[in-house]
Amino acid sequence: QVQLVESGGGLVQAGGSLRLSCAASRSIRSINKMAWYRQAPGKQRELVALNTNDGSTNYATSVKDRFTISRDNAENTVYLQMNSLKLEDTAVYYCYAAQWGREYWGQGTQVTVSS
C-alpha cells in the first residue's frame, strides 16, 4: 500500500509556472511507475507525464517541452514542474503510482490558469 498526497496547485496566470508535489507514504524507490494525470471538466482523465524507476520519462504531446516530471527517492516525492502554462492546462491533477499490479491515486489538486 502507498498513500499519495498532492500539493502545489492553485491559480496562476497564463504564461506562469507552478510546481506540483506528490508525497508518498513510503519509499518510492522500487515503484515501477509514477505519473501525473489530469482531468478537466467534462473531459476524460489523461496522462500528463510518466516516470519509471529506470529513469525514463514520457509526456503528453500537449505538455512536452513545458512540463517536467522528476522523482526524488530520498524524499519519497514526485514533482511536476509546469512552465508556460496555458488556459487549457486548467484541470485537477492527480498523482499515480503502479507497483506489482496495483494502482494508487492521490486525491488531486486543482490547477487553474487564468487569462
N, C-alpha and C positions, 0 to 999 in steps of 0.2 A: 504494500500500500504506500501511496505517497499523496500528500495533500499539496496543492499548488495555490499560491496566493499572489494575485497580480496587484500591481500598484503603478502609479505614474501617469495614469490617464488624466484628461482634463480638457479645457477649452484652449484652443490655440488659433492664431490667425493663419490664413493660407500663406505658405512660404516658411512657416516657422518649424520648430523642431520639438520633439518630445522623446523621452526615453522611458520605455515600459520595463518593469522588472517583474520577474516571476520567481518567487521564493519557494523552494521545495522543503518539505518537512524532513527529508533525509538526504543522504548523499545521492547526487545525480551522476556520479562518475560512471556508473555501469548502465545508466538508462540509455537505451539504443537511440531513441528519437525524442527530441524535444522541439516543439514548434509553437508558432503563433498562428492562430486563426482569427478571423473577424467575421462579424455578421452585421450588415447594415439593415435598417428597417425594410421589411418586405422582400429581403433577399436571403438566399441560402448562405450558410456558413461556408467560408472559403479559406483555403490555406494561404497564408501570407509568406511565411518563412519557416524553413526546416533546418535543424541542425542535428547531425548524427554524432555519436561518440567516437567516430573515427576522424572527425574534423570536417566532414563535408557539409556544405550548405546548399540550399536551393531556395529560390524566390519566385513568387508570382511575377509574371511579366509586368504587371501594373506597378510594382514597387521596386523592381530591380534598379539598382544604382541610386536609390533613395533611402532604402531601409537596410539595416544591418543586424543580423542576429548573432549573438555571441553567448558563450557559455562560460561561467566561472565555477569550476568544480570545487574550488576551495570554499566558496561562499554558497554553494548549492543554489545558484541563481542563474537564470537565463534572462538575457536582456534583448530588447528590440529598440534599436536606435532609429528614429524616424525623422528624416530631414525632408525639406522641401514639401511639406505637407500640402495636400490638395483637398478641396471640398469633398471629393469622392472618397477620401480616406476616413470620413466620419463613419464610425461603427463601434460596436462593442468588441473589444479584443480579448481573446481567450488564450490562455496558456494550455499547452497539451503535452502529455508525456506518454510514451508507449514502451512497455518492457514486458517481456515474457508473455506476450499475447494479451496483456491487459492495457487498457487505455484509461487515462486520467485527465480530468479537465479542472481548470480553475473556475472561479465564479464570474470572471470577466471584469473588464474595466472600460469605462466609456471614454472614447476619444471623439471630440467634436471640433471640426475645423470650420472656422467662420471666414467670411469674405471681408 
